[in-house]
Amino acid sequence: MKKFFILITLLPLLVSFAQSGAIKGKVITNENEPLIHANVIIIGTQLGAATLTDGTFEIKNVPFGEYTIEASLIGYGKNKKSILLNAKTKPITIILTEEAIQSEQIVVSAGKYEQRVQDLSVSTTVLTPDDFSQKNYLTFDEALRFVPGVQMNLEQVSIRGSNGYSKGAGARVLVAANGIPLYSGDTGDIVWELIPVADIERVEIIKGPASSLYGSTAIGGVINIITRSSVKNPVTHFSSYIGAYDKPAYDIWKWNNNTRFFYGVELTHSNSVNNLSYTFSLKKFDNMGYRQNDYAKHYLGYLKLNYDFTSHNHLLFFADFLNMNRGNFLYWKDSRNALVPKDEDNGNTVKSNRLFTGLIYHHTFSKDITAEFKSSLYHTKFDGYGVELTTSTADLFRNELLTNINLSDAFVLTSGVETSYSKISSNIFKSPNFFGFGAYAQGVLKINPDLSLTFGLRYDYMKLDTLKSANAAAPKAGLNYKLTKDFILRASLGTGFRAPTPSEVFTTAAVGGGIDVKSNPDLKAETSISFEAGTLYNYSKDLLFDLAFYRNEYKNFIEPVLTNEAKIQFINLSRARIQGVELNADWSLVPGELKLKAGYNYMWARDLDKNTAMKYRPRNSVTAQLQYSPYPFEFGIDFRYMSKVEEIDFNLTQPPIALVIDGDKRVPIYVTDLNIGYNFLLGSAPAKIYLNAKNIFNYNYVEFIGNVAPIRNYSFSFEIFF
């Protein structure tokens, strides 16, 4: 009887033990990357586990029943999942989304080594992959239109007014991939379609001159695209989109009865084999265009290889190949035919092939000394079919040796040398050659935990074909002072320079629309002196303010003008000044779910010789982005405003030349976009769908004379990681 009583007493416990099991699963990112050391707990209990190197976890001896599982990891938003545990329960997958807190972001572009944003002496903005996938931007440059202080005039980028507009000729913002410049050897322009958006880890935007480290093209700032780190497990990413343009706002603008579509498909795969990791991508994206003769067809191939020789050195190789065939819409016929080109330009096309390759060898000598050797080749070839055949083939070779030395815990020295050589064969650029050499050094001295100083100098020598050689020295000084942990002051003072590109000096061609370009062998390099003072305030890591005042003085500023012969020619303005105030705010109203980003830029850009505004530079601009993400849904609204520009190329629009009829018509810019997304699992693979409506009010505006910006359009996109 006693034994029977003990058995009856223990029976519930034995039954409970028999009806228990293990909760198994995996914690991953929304790119299907495993997360290591994530905490997984059963809410309301003391039971939990940490994920292993492959992201898996197991919580043992859990009684059968209903539970809520929560996964968390520093730098990622928490995520919960309900589960009914029984004998048939399968492993679960929990996806964590990165929570990018701007004050903790790491950038390498400002000093060519890793630094925290709050330690910099210059204004910086960082974009993440979500900034691209959520909005279904067709090309990389669309995302830049929503960055405060950054302006796009058609395809040309300008940071704080550094650029007006010069079609396909030169840039004042250095766009780079992993620190290797992406500008072409002949025109010096940026082709945004070449950038592999699917492999972006982050984009670092340095606002203001960076010539002291990067040289000529960085006189207006730097946009550095950092590709993703190596993966240890296979990851395949498939994405596709399709969209259509709405009807024009006015019936008189309607030139085609068919729906104008744009669509694209991309497949990317990453994996590792022993010490070698690789990524390859194939993409096709076409756009029928909302304007006549404004179609574009693209094929993009991308390859990246990373080989770890040891834990101290590795080799990175990447290559892009872009084939593009597009129509060439230069100017509208007139404002009543705003989506139709001038008769003589209709049918003009451009075909091009571009190959960009980069090689980076990184060696760690010790914890205090590292070095990198960077080498690149950028081959471009285009043929323009219009009034006349225009063709150009260019090869740009570039090499750089970079070292970073921690001389002490309080001093970091960055130094390097680089060379570049461009060989051009063209019927419009005189087939010139270009050679450049640069040497630089920059030190960051930490006086105490709250105060650090930056000082640097770069020297450049440039020789463009038969022109007289030029050289320039660009010093820089910066300060960062932390009044408190959350309140930071910064200031920087430096000079910049920019050598004219071969296309600005030597172009002699008819570009269409009755417009010819005239060479100017007397064009000089431009120089600048720039100052910025700013403050960064971060309240409880949920509310961030960044305020900056900037002033840039230019000498021999290069701008295109229309001569009395009705020809476009690049000339030097004697003096120009661009100054302004920029305010950025980033507010997590509901951490992890509701975020607001907003920015305002006031810019006063003057041609000091004529005492007039500089062309194509708005005085006021505003951006605002509101994102609500109650997982698994995502909702967003984006808005941007630019005041009406004061100065344009009036010589092109007014008698006696008046080559662009009604070209002086322009308005302030008001654009509103909407996006809706849904995250889900397709089997065990994380997937997303997005609906985007852009320019929802079908507001008509121009970024450059005679060019109506994209009208209202809708798109559906899908992506999956497996």
C-alpha positions as CSV (number, residue, x, y, z in Angstrom):
1,M,0.0,0.0,0.0
2,K,2.8,2.4,0.8
3,K,4.5,1.8,-2.6
4,F,1.1,2.4,-4.3
5,F,0.7,5.7,-2.5
6,I,4.1,6.9,-3.6
7,L,3.3,5.9,-7.2
8,I,0.1,7.8,-7.1
9,T,1.9,10.9,-5.7
10,L,4.6,10.9,-8.4
11,L,2.3,10.1,-11.3
12,P,1.4,13.7,-12.2
13,L,5.1,14.5,-12.2
14,L,5.9,11.5,-14.4
15,V,3.1,12.3,-16.8
16,S,4.4,15.9,-17.0
17,F,7.9,14.7,-17.7
18,A,6.7,12.3,-20.4
19,Q,4.7,15.1,-22.0
20,S,7.6,17.5,-22.5
21,G,9.9,18.2,-25.3
22,A,12.3,20.7,-26.8
23,I,11.7,24.0,-28.6
24,K,14.2,24.1,-31.5
25,G,14.8,26.7,-34.1
26,K,17.0,29.2,-35.8
27,V,17.5,33.0,-35.5
28,I,18.4,34.8,-38.7
29,T,18.5,38.2,-40.3
30,N,16.1,39.2,-43.0
31,E,19.0,38.3,-45.4
32,N,19.0,34.7,-44.1
33,E,22.3,35.3,-42.2
34,P,22.5,33.3,-38.9
35,L,22.8,35.4,-35.8
36,I,25.2,34.1,-33.2
37,H,24.7,34.5,-29.4
38,A,21.2,35.8,-29.7
39,N,19.1,35.3,-26.6
40,V,16.0,33.2,-26.9
41,I,13.6,33.0,-24.0
42,I,10.1,31.6,-23.2
43,I,8.3,34.6,-21.9
44,G,7.0,34.1,-18.4
45,T,9.5,31.4,-17.5
46,Q,13.2,31.1,-16.7
47,L,13.7,28.9,-19.6
48,G,15.9,30.0,-22.5
49,A,19.0,29.4,-24.7
50,A,21.6,31.2,-26.8
51,T,22.1,30.6,-30.5
52,L,25.1,28.7,-31.8
53,T,27.5,29.7,-34.6
54,D,24.9,28.6,-37.2
55,G,22.1,30.5,-35.5
56,T,20.3,27.4,-34.1
57,F,19.0,27.0,-30.6
58,E,17.3,24.4,-28.4
59,I,15.4,24.8,-25.2
60,K,15.0,21.4,-23.5
61,N,12.6,19.9,-21.1
62,V,9.7,22.2,-21.9
63,P,6.2,20.9,-20.9
64,F,3.8,20.6,-23.9
65,G,1.6,23.7,-24.2
66,E,1.3,27.2,-25.8
67,Y,4.2,29.6,-25.4
68,T,5.5,32.9,-26.7
69,I,9.1,32.8,-27.7
70,E,11.2,36.1,-27.8
71,A,14.6,36.5,-29.5
72,S,16.9,39.4,-29.0
73,L,20.3,40.6,-29.8
74,I,22.1,43.9,-29.4
75,G,21.8,45.9,-32.5
76,Y,18.6,44.2,-33.6
77,G,14.9,44.7,-32.8
78,K,13.3,42.0,-30.6
79,N,10.9,39.6,-32.2
80,K,8.3,37.3,-30.7
81,K,6.7,34.2,-32.0
82,S,3.8,32.0,-30.6
83,I,4.2,28.3,-30.6
84,L,2.1,25.2,-29.7
85,L,4.6,22.6,-28.4
86,N,3.6,19.0,-28.8
87,A,5.2,15.8,-30.2
88,K,4.8,17.1,-33.8
89,T,6.2,20.6,-33.4
90,K,8.7,21.5,-36.0
91,P,11.7,23.8,-35.6
92,I,10.8,27.5,-35.8
93,T,12.6,30.4,-37.6
94,I,12.8,33.8,-35.9
95,I,13.9,36.8,-38.0
96,L,15.5,39.8,-36.4
97,T,15.7,43.1,-38.2
98,E,18.8,45.3,-37.7
99,E,18.1,48.5,-35.6
100,A,20.5,51.0,-37.0
101,I,21.1,53.7,-34.3
102,Q,22.9,56.5,-36.1
103,S,25.0,57.5,-33.2
104,E,26.6,54.0,-33.1
105,Q,27.2,53.7,-36.8
106,I,30.7,52.9,-38.1
107,V,32.1,54.6,-41.2
108,V,35.4,54.3,-43.0
109,S,35.1,57.0,-45.6
110,A,35.8,60.1,-43.5
111,G,39.3,59.0,-42.5
112,K,39.9,55.8,-44.5
113,Y,39.7,53.7,-41.4
114,E,36.9,52.7,-39.1
115,Q,35.5,55.5,-37.0
116,R,32.2,56.1,-35.2
117,V,30.0,58.7,-36.6
118,Q,30.0,60.6,-33.3
119,D,33.8,60.9,-33.5
120,L,33.9,62.7,-36.9
121,S,34.6,66.3,-37.6
122,V,32.4,66.3,-40.7
123,S,28.7,65.7,-41.5
124,T,27.9,62.1,-42.4
125,T,24.8,60.2,-43.5
126,V,24.6,56.4,-43.7
127,L,22.1,54.4,-45.8
128,T,21.3,50.8,-45.1
129,P,20.0,48.0,-47.5
130,D,16.4,48.6,-46.2
131,D,16.5,52.1,-47.6
132,F,16.7,50.5,-51.1
133,S,14.5,47.4,-50.8
134,Q,11.5,49.0,-49.2
135,K,11.3,51.8,-51.8
136,N,12.0,49.8,-55.0
137,Y,14.4,52.4,-56.3
138,L,15.0,51.5,-60.0
139,T,18.6,52.8,-59.8
140,F,20.9,53.8,-56.9
141,D,20.6,57.5,-57.5
142,E,16.9,57.6,-56.7
143,A,17.7,57.0,-53.0
144,L,20.0,60.0,-52.9
145,R,17.1,62.3,-53.6
146,F,15.9,61.7,-50.1
147,V,19.2,62.5,-48.3
148,P,19.2,66.0,-46.8
149,G,21.8,68.2,-48.4
150,V,22.0,66.0,-51.5
151,Q,20.5,67.1,-54.8
152,M,20.1,65.2,-58.1
153,N,19.9,67.2,-61.3
154,L,18.8,64.3,-63.6
155,E,21.7,61.9,-63.3
156,Q,24.2,64.3,-61.7
157,V,24.7,64.4,-58.0
158,S,25.4,67.5,-56.0
159,I,26.2,67.8,-52.2
160,R,25.4,71.1,-50.7
161,G,25.4,72.8,-54.1
162,S,28.7,71.5,-55.3
163,N,27.3,70.8,-58.8
164,G,24.9,72.6,-61.1
165,Y,24.3,70.6,-64.2
166,S,26.7,69.6,-67.0
167,K,25.2,66.7,-69.0
168,G,27.6,63.7,-68.8
169,A,30.7,65.8,-68.1
170,G,32.4,65.7,-64.8
171,A,31.4,65.5,-61.2
172,R,32.4,67.1,-57.9
173,V,31.3,64.2,-55.7
174,L,33.5,61.2,-55.5
175,V,31.4,58.0,-55.8
176,A,33.4,54.9,-54.8
177,A,32.9,51.2,-54.3
178,N,34.9,50.0,-51.2
179,G,37.0,53.2,-51.5
180,I,37.8,52.8,-55.2
181,P,36.4,55.7,-57.4
182,L,33.7,54.9,-60.0
183,Y,34.1,57.8,-62.3
184,S,35.0,57.2,-66.0
185,G,38.3,58.1,-67.6
186,D,36.8,60.3,-70.3
187,T,33.7,62.2,-69.1
188,G,34.4,61.7,-65.4
189,D,30.7,61.0,-64.9
190,I,28.9,58.4,-62.8
191,V,26.7,55.6,-64.3
192,W,24.4,54.7,-61.4
193,E,23.1,51.5,-63.2
194,L,26.6,50.0,-62.7
195,I,26.2,49.8,-58.9
196,P,25.2,46.3,-57.6
197,V,22.5,47.4,-55.1
198,A,21.9,43.8,-54.0
199,D,25.4,43.5,-52.5
200,I,25.3,46.8,-50.5
201,E,26.0,46.6,-46.8
202,R,25.8,50.4,-46.3
203,V,26.4,53.7,-48.1
204,E,28.5,56.4,-46.4
205,I,27.9,60.0,-47.5
206,I,30.5,62.5,-46.5
207,K,29.1,66.0,-46.9
208,G,31.7,68.6,-47.8
209,P,35.1,68.6,-49.5
210,A,37.3,65.6,-48.9
211,S,40.2,66.5,-51.3
212,S,42.7,66.1,-48.4
213,L,42.2,62.3,-48.6
214,Y,40.5,61.5,-51.9
215,G,41.8,64.1,-54.3
216,S,40.3,66.0,-57.2
217,T,36.8,64.6,-57.7
218,A,36.0,64.8,-53.9
219,I,35.8,68.6,-53.9
220,G,32.1,68.4,-53.1
221,G,32.0,65.2,-50.9
222,V,32.2,61.4,-51.0
223,I,29.6,58.7,-51.5
224,N,31.3,55.4,-50.6
225,I,29.4,52.1,-51.2
226,I,30.5,49.3,-48.9
227,T,29.7,45.8,-50.1
228,R,28.6,43.0,-47.8
229,S,30.9,41.0,-45.7
230,S,31.8,37.4,-46.5
231,V,29.2,34.7,-45.6
232,K,29.9,31.3,-44.3
233,N,26.7,29.6,-45.4
234,P,25.1,29.6,-48.8
235,V,22.6,32.5,-49.3
236,T,20.6,33.0,-52.5
237,H,18.6,36.1,-53.1
238,F,16.0,36.5,-55.8
239,S,14.2,39.7,-56.5
240,S,11.9,40.9,-59.1
241,Y,9.7,43.9,-59.8
242,I,7.2,45.2,-62.3
243,G,5.6,48.6,-62.5
244,A,3.8,51.0,-64.8
245,Y,3.5,54.7,-65.4
246,D,0.1,56.4,-65.0
247,K,-1.4,58.6,-67.7
248,P,0.1,62.1,-68.1
249,A,-1.6,64.8,-66.1
250,Y,-2.8,66.5,-69.4
251,D,-4.3,64.8,-72.4
252,I,-2.3,67.0,-74.7
253,W,0.9,65.3,-73.3
254,K,-0.3,61.8,-74.2
255,W,1.8,60.6,-77.0
256,N,1.2,56.8,-76.7
257,N,-1.9,54.8,-76.0
258,N,-0.1,51.8,-74.5
259,T,0.8,51.3,-70.8
260,R,4.5,52.1,-70.3
261,F,6.1,49.4,-68.1
262,F,9.3,49.0,-66.2
263,Y,10.5,45.7,-64.9
264,G,13.5,43.8,-63.6
265,V,14.7,40.5,-62.2
266,E,17.9,39.7,-60.3
267,L,19.5,36.6,-58.9
268,T,22.4,36.8,-56.4
269,H,24.2,33.9,-54.7
270,S,26.8,33.9,-52.0
271,N,28.7,31.1,-50.4
272,S,32.1,30.0,-49.0
273,V,34.4,27.1,-49.8
274,N,37.2,26.8,-47.3
275,N,39.0,30.2,-47.3
276,L,37.2,31.5,-50.4
277,S,33.9,33.3,-50.3
278,Y,32.1,34.4,-53.4
279,T,29.1,36.4,-54.6
280,F,27.8,36.6,-58.1
281,S,24.8,38.4,-59.4
282,L,22.9,38.6,-62.7
283,K,20.4,41.3,-63.4
284,K,18.2,42.5,-66.2
285,F,16.2,45.6,-65.9
286,D,14.3,47.5,-68.6
287,N,12.3,50.7,-68.6
288,M,10.0,51.6,-71.5
289,G,10.0,55.2,-70.2
290,Y,7.1,57.7,-69.8
291,R,8.6,59.9,-72.5
292,Q,9.1,59.2,-76.2
293,N,12.5,57.9,-77.0
294,D,13.4,57.6,-73.4
295,Y,13.6,53.8,-73.1
296,A,16.5,51.9,-71.4
297,K,17.5,48.3,-71.5
298,H,20.2,47.0,-69.2
299,Y,22.1,43.8,-68.4
300,L,24.3,43.8,-65.3
301,G,26.7,41.1,-64.2
302,Y,28.6,41.2,-60.9
303,L,31.2,39.0,-59.3
304,K,33.0,39.3,-55.9
305,L,35.7,37.0,-54.5
306,N,37.3,37.1,-51.1
307,Y,40.1,34.9,-50.1
308,D,41.5,34.7,-46.6
309,F,45.2,33.7,-46.7
310,T,45.4,33.8,-43.0
311,S,43.5,35.7,-40.2
312,H,45.8,38.6,-40.9
313,N,45.5,39.1,-44.7
314,H,42.9,38.7,-47.4
315,L,42.3,39.5,-51.0
316,L,39.1,41.0,-52.3
317,F,38.3,41.1,-56.0
318,F,35.1,42.5,-57.6
319,A,33.9,43.2,-61.1
320,D,30.8,44.8,-62.7
321,F,29.8,44.6,-66.3
322,L,27.0,46.7,-67.7
323,N,25.5,46.6,-71.1
324,M,23.1,49.4,-71.8
325,N,21.0,50.4,-74.8
326,R,18.9,53.5,-74.4
327,G,17.1,56.3,-76.2
328,N,18.5,59.8,-75.8
329,F,15.9,62.3,-74.6
330,L,17.7,65.7,-74.5
331,Y,15.0,68.4,-74.4
332,W,11.2,68.5,-74.9
333,K,9.7,69.8,-78.1
334,D,7.8,72.5,-76.1
335,S,5.7,72.7,-73.0
336,R,2.6,71.4,-74.9
337,N,4.6,68.4,-76.1
338,A,6.5,68.0,-72.8
339,L,7.0,64.2,-73.2
340,V,8.1,64.3,-76.8
341,P,11.7,65.2,-77.8
342,K,12.5,67.8,-80.5
343,D,12.0,66.4,-84.0
344,E,15.6,66.3,-84.9
345,D,16.4,64.4,-81.7
346,N,13.7,61.7,-82.0
347,G,15.4,58.4,-82.6
348,N,18.8,59.3,-81.1
349,T,20.2,56.3,-79.2
350,V,23.3,55.5,-77.1
351,K,24.8,52.1,-76.7
352,S,27.5,51.4,-74.2
353,N,29.5,48.7,-72.4
354,R,31.3,49.3,-69.1
355,L,33.6,47.0,-67.1
356,F,34.8,48.0,-63.7
357,T,37.2,45.8,-61.7
358,G,38.7,46.4,-58.3
359,L,41.3,44.5,-56.4
360,I,42.0,45.1,-52.7
361,Y,44.8,43.3,-50.7
362,H,44.6,43.9,-46.9
363,H,47.4,42.9,-44.6
364,T,47.4,43.3,-40.8
365,F,51.0,43.5,-39.6
366,S,50.0,43.9,-36.0
367,K,47.1,45.2,-33.9
368,D,48.5,48.7,-34.5
369,I,49.6,48.5,-38.2
370,T,47.5,47.7,-41.3
371,A,48.0,48.3,-45.0
372,E,45.9,48.0,-48.1
373,F,46.8,47.9,-51.8
374,K,44.0,48.9,-54.2
375,S,44.1,48.5,-57.9
376,S,41.3,49.1,-60.5
377,L,40.6,49.2,-64.2
378,Y,37.5,51.0,-65.5
379,H,36.9,50.3,-69.2
380,T,34.1,52.3,-70.9
381,K,32.9,52.4,-74.5
382,F,29.9,54.3,-75.8
383,D,28.5,55.1,-79.2
384,G,25.9,57.8,-79.7
385,Y,23.7,57.8,-82.8
386,G,22.2,61.2,-83.5
387,V,23.1,64.3,-85.5
388,E,26.5,62.6,-85.9
389,L,28.1,59.5,-84.6
390,T,29.9,60.2,-81.3
391,T,32.1,57.5,-79.9
392,S,34.6,57.2,-77.1
393,T,36.6,54.3,-75.6
394,A,38.5,55.0,-72.3
395,D,40.6,52.9,-69.9
396,L,41.3,54.3,-66.5
397,F,43.9,52.5,-64.4
398,R,44.3,53.4,-60.7
399,N,46.6,52.1,-57.9
400,E,46.7,53.1,-54.3
401,L,48.8,52.0,-51.3
402,L,47.2,52.9,-47.9
403,T,48.5,52.4,-44.4
404,N,46.9,53.0,-41.0
405,I,49.2,53.1,-37.9
406,N,48.1,53.5,-34.3
407,L,51.2,55.3,-33.0
408,S,49.6,55.2,-29.5
409,D,46.1,54.8,-28.0
410,A,45.6,58.5,-28.7
411,F,47.0,58.9,-32.2
412,V,46.1,57.3,-35.5
413,L,48.1,58.1,-38.7
414,T,46.6,57.4,-42.1
415,S,48.9,57.8,-45.2
416,G,49.1,56.7,-48.8
417,V,50.1,57.3,-52.3
418,E,48.1,56.8,-55.5
419,T,48.5,57.0,-59.3
420,S,46.0,57.1,-62.1
421,Y,46.3,57.0,-65.8
422,S,43.6,57.4,-68.4
423,K,43.9,56.5,-72.1
424,I,41.1,57.7,-74.4
425,S,40.2,57.1,-78.0
426,S,37.4,59.3,-79.2
427,N,36.1,61.4,-82.1
428,I,34.9,64.1,-79.7
429,F,37.5,64.3,-77.0
430,K,40.7,64.6,-79.1
431,S,41.8,61.2,-77.7
432,P,43.8,62.7,-74.8
433,N,45.8,60.9,-72.1
434,F,45.7,61.8,-68.4
435,F,48.2,61.1,-65.6
436,G,47.8,61.9,-62.0
437,F,49.8,61.3,-58.8
438,G,48.8,62.0,-55.2
439,A,50.3,61.6,-51.7
440,Y,48.4,62.2,-48.5
441,A,48.7,61.9,-44.7
442,Q,46.1,62.5,-42.0
443,G,46.4,62.2,-38.3
444,V,43.7,61.9,-35.6
445,L,44.9,63.0,-32.1
446,K,42.8,62.3,-29.1
447,I,43.8,65.0,-26.6
448,N,41.5,63.4,-23.9
449,P,38.4,61.2,-24.0
450,D,36.3,64.2,-25.0
451,L,38.5,66.1,-27.4
452,S,40.1,64.9,-30.7
453,L,41.8,66.8,-33.4
454,T,42.2,65.9,-37.1
455,F,44.8,67.4,-39.4
456,G,46.0,66.3,-42.8
457,L,47.6,67.3,-46.1
458,R,47.4,65.9,-49.7
459,Y,49.6,66.9,-52.7
460,D,48.5,66.1,-56.2
461,Y,50.2,66.4,-59.6
462,M,48.1,66.3,-62.8
463,K,49.0,66.3,-66.5
464,L,46.2,66.3,-69.1
465,D,47.5,65.6,-72.5
466,T,49.2,68.6,-74.1
467,L,48.0,71.1,-71.4
468,K,50.4,72.5,-68.9
469,S,50.8,70.3,-65.8
470,A,49.1,71.4,-62.6
471,N,49.7,70.6,-59.0
472,A,47.8,71.4,-55.8
473,A,48.1,71.0,-52.0
474,A,45.0,70.5,-49.9
475,P,45.4,70.9,-46.1
476,K,42.6,70.1,-43.6
477,A,42.0,70.5,-39.9
478,G,39.1,69.2,-37.8
479,L,37.8,69.2,-34.2
480,N,35.4,67.0,-32.3
481,Y,34.5,67.8,-28.8
482,K,32.0,65.9,-26.6
483,L,30.4,68.3,-24.2
484,T,28.5,65.4,-22.8
485,K,28.1,61.8,-23.9
486,D,25.1,62.8,-26.0
487,F,26.0,66.4,-27.0
488,I,28.9,66.7,-29.5
489,L,30.4,69.7,-31.2
490,R,32.5,69.5,-34.4
491,A,34.2,71.8,-36.9
492,S,36.4,71.4,-39.9
493,L,38.4,73.7,-42.2
494,G,40.1,72.7,-45.4
495,T,40.9,73.3,-49.0
496,G,39.9,71.4,-52.1
497,F,40.7,71.3,-55.7
498,R,39.4,69.8,-58.9
499,A,41.1,69.2,-62.2
500,P,38.9,69.6,-65.4
501,T,38.0,66.3,-67.1
502,P,39.0,65.5,-70.7
503,S,35.4,66.0,-71.8
504,E,35.2,69.5,-70.2
505,V,38.4,70.6,-72.0
506,F,38.4,68.9,-75.3
507,T,34.7,68.1,-76.3
508,T,33.9,69.3,-79.8
509,A,30.6,67.7,-81.0
510,A,27.0,68.2,-81.9
511,V,24.9,66.8,-79.0
512,G,21.5,67.3,-80.5
513,G,18.7,69.9,-80.3
514,G,20.8,72.3,-82.5
515,I,23.4,72.5,-79.7
516,D,27.2,72.1,-80.3
517,V,29.9,71.9,-77.7
518,K,33.1,73.9,-78.0
519,S,36.4,72.9,-76.5
520,N,38.3,75.1,-74.1
521,P,42.1,74.2,-73.8
522,D,42.5,77.2,-71.4
523,L,40.4,75.7,-68.7
524,K,42.1,75.8,-65.3
525,A,41.7,73.6,-62.3
526,E,39.4,75.0,-59.6
527,T,40.2,75.4,-55.9
528,S,38.1,75.9,-52.8
529,I,38.4,76.7,-49.1
530,S,35.6,75.2,-46.9
531,F,34.4,75.6,-43.4
532,E,31.8,73.6,-41.4
533,A,30.7,73.9,-37.8
534,G,28.1,71.5,-36.4
535,T,26.6,69.7,-33.5
536,L,25.2,66.3,-32.9
537,Y,22.7,65.7,-30.1
538,N,21.3,62.3,-29.3
539,Y,18.6,62.1,-26.6
540,S,18.2,58.6,-25.1
541,K,19.3,57.1,-28.5
542,D,15.7,57.5,-29.7
543,L,15.9,61.2,-30.8
544,L,18.8,62.6,-32.8
545,F,19.5,66.1,-34.0
546,D,22.3,67.1,-36.3
547,L,22.8,70.8,-37.1
548,A,25.6,72.1,-39.4
549,F,26.6,75.5,-40.9
550,Y,28.8,75.3,-44.0
551,R,30.6,77.8,-46.2
552,N,32.5,77.0,-49.4
553,E,34.5,79.6,-51.3
554,Y,35.5,78.6,-54.9
555,K,38.1,80.1,-57.3
556,N,38.0,79.3,-61.0
557,F,34.8,77.3,-60.5
558,I,34.0,75.3,-63.7
559,E,30.6,75.8,-65.2
560,P,29.1,75.3,-68.7
561,V,27.8,78.5,-70.5
562,L,26.2,79.2,-73.8
563,T,28.5,81.4,-75.9
564,N,27.4,84.1,-78.4
565,E,28.0,81.4,-81.1
566,A,25.2,79.3,-79.6
567,K,27.7,76.7,-78.4
568,I,28.2,75.3,-74.9
569,Q,31.6,75.8,-73.5
570,F,33.1,75.1,-70.0
571,I,34.6,78.2,-68.5
572,N,36.1,79.2,-65.1
573,L,34.1,81.6,-62.9
574,S,36.4,83.8,-61.1
575,R,34.7,83.5,-57.7
576,A,31.8,81.6,-56.3
577,R,30.4,81.1,-52.7
578,I,28.0,78.5,-51.4
579,Q,26.9,78.7,-47.8
580,G,24.0,77.4,-45.8
581,V,22.5,75.6,-42.8
582,E,21.5,72.0,-42.7
583,L,19.3,70.3,-40.0
584,N,18.6,66.6,-39.7
585,A,16.4,64.8,-37.2
586,D,16.0,61.1,-36.6
587,W,13.3,60.2,-34.1
588,S,12.2,56.7,-33.0
589,L,8.7,57.5,-31.8
590,V,8.0,53.8,-31.0
591,P,11.4,52.1,-30.9
592,G,11.6,49.3,-33.5
593,E,8.3,50.2,-35.1
594,L,7.7,53.9,-35.8
595,K,10.5,56.1,-37.1
596,L,10.6,59.6,-38.5
597,K,13.5,61.1,-40.4
598,A,13.5,64.7,-41.6
599,G,16.0,67.2,-43.0
600,Y,16.1,70.8,-44.0
601,N,18.8,72.6,-46.0
602,Y,19.0,76.3,-46.7
603,M,21.6,77.2,-49.3
604,W,22.8,80.5,-50.6
605,A,24.9,79.9,-53.7
606,R,26.2,83.0,-55.5
607,D,28.3,83.8,-58.5
608,L,30.3,86.6,-56.9
609,D,31.4,88.2,-60.1
610,K,27.9,88.7,-61.4
611,N,26.2,88.9,-58.0
612,T,23.6,86.4,-59.1
613,A,22.5,83.0,-57.9
614,M,24.4,80.0,-59.2
615,K,22.4,77.8,-61.7
616,Y,20.2,74.9,-60.7
617,R,20.6,75.3,-56.9
618,P,17.4,75.5,-54.8
619,R,17.6,77.8,-51.8
620,N,15.3,75.6,-49.7
621,S,14.9,71.9,-49.6
622,V,13.1,69.5,-47.2
623,T,13.0,65.7,-46.9
624,A,10.8,63.7,-44.6
625,Q,10.4,59.9,-44.2
626,L,7.9,58.2,-41.9
627,Q,8.2,54.5,-41.5
628,Y,5.8,52.3,-39.4
629,S,6.8,48.7,-39.1
630,P,4.5,46.5,-36.9
631,Y,6.0,43.2,-37.9
632,P,5.3,41.6,-40.3
633,F,3.9,44.7,-42.0
634,E,5.8,47.8,-43.1
635,F,4.2,51.2,-44.1
636,G,6.1,54.2,-45.3
637,I,5.5,57.7,-46.7
638,D,8.3,59.9,-48.2
639,F,8.1,63.5,-49.0
640,R,10.6,66.0,-50.6
641,Y,10.4,69.6,-51.4
642,M,12.7,72.0,-53.3
643,S,12.1,75.6,-53.8
644,K,12.0,77.0,-57.4
645,V,15.6,77.5,-58.7
646,E,16.4,81.1,-59.4
647,E,19.0,80.7,-62.2
648,I,19.0,78.4,-65.2
649,D,20.6,78.5,-68.6
650,F,18.5,81.4,-69.8
651,N,20.6,81.7,-73.0
652,L,19.2,78.3,-74.1
653,T,15.6,79.4,-73.5
654,Q,15.4,83.1,-74.5
655,P,15.9,85.0,-77.8
656,P,18.0,85.3,-79.9
657,I,19.0,81.7,-79.5
658,A,16.0,80.0,-77.7
659,L,17.0,76.5,-78.5
660,V,14.7,75.1,-75.8
661,I,11.2,76.4,-76.3
662,D,9.4,77.1,-73.0
663,G,12.6,76.0,-71.3
664,D,12.3,78.7,-68.6
665,K,9.2,77.0,-67.2
666,R,9.9,75.6,-63.7
667,V,8.2,75.3,-60.4
668,P,8.9,74.3,-56.8
669,I,9.2,70.5,-56.3
670,Y,6.7,68.6,-54.2
671,V,6.9,64.8,-54.4
672,T,5.2,62.3,-52.2
673,D,5.7,58.5,-52.3
674,L,4.0,55.7,-50.5
675,N,5.1,52.1,-49.8
676,I,3.5,49.1,-48.1
677,G,5.4,45.9,-47.4
678,Y,4.7,42.4,-45.9
679,N,7.3,40.0,-44.5
680,F,6.5,36.3,-44.5
681,L,8.1,32.9,-44.6
682,L,7.8,30.8,-47.8
683,G,8.5,27.5,-46.3
684,S,11.5,28.3,-44.1
685,A,12.8,31.1,-46.4
686,P,12.2,34.7,-45.4
687,A,10.4,36.7,-48.2
688,K,9.0,40.2,-48.7
689,I,6.5,41.8,-51.0
690,Y,6.2,45.6,-51.5
691,L,3.8,47.9,-53.2
692,N,5.1,51.3,-54.1
693,A,3.3,54.4,-55.4
694,K,5.6,57.2,-56.4
695,N,4.7,60.8,-57.1
696,I,1.2,59.9,-55.9
697,F,-0.2,63.4,-56.7
698,N,1.2,63.2,-60.3
699,Y,2.9,66.6,-59.7
700,N,4.8,67.8,-62.8
701,Y,8.2,69.4,-62.3
702,V,11.6,69.6,-63.9
703,E,15.0,69.0,-62.4
704,F,16.7,70.4,-65.6
705,I,15.2,72.6,-68.3
706,G,13.0,70.9,-70.9
707,N,12.9,67.6,-68.9
708,V,9.7,66.6,-67.0
709,A,10.6,64.4,-64.1
710,P,8.9,60.9,-63.6
711,I,5.2,61.1,-63.5
712,R,3.0,59.0,-61.1
713,N,3.9,55.3,-61.3
714,Y,3.1,52.1,-59.4
715,S,5.2,49.0,-58.8
716,F,5.1,45.6,-57.2
717,S,8.3,44.0,-56.0
718,F,9.1,40.6,-54.4
719,E,12.3,39.2,-52.9
720,I,13.2,36.0,-51.1
721,F,16.3,34.7,-49.4
722,F,16.9,30.9,-49.4
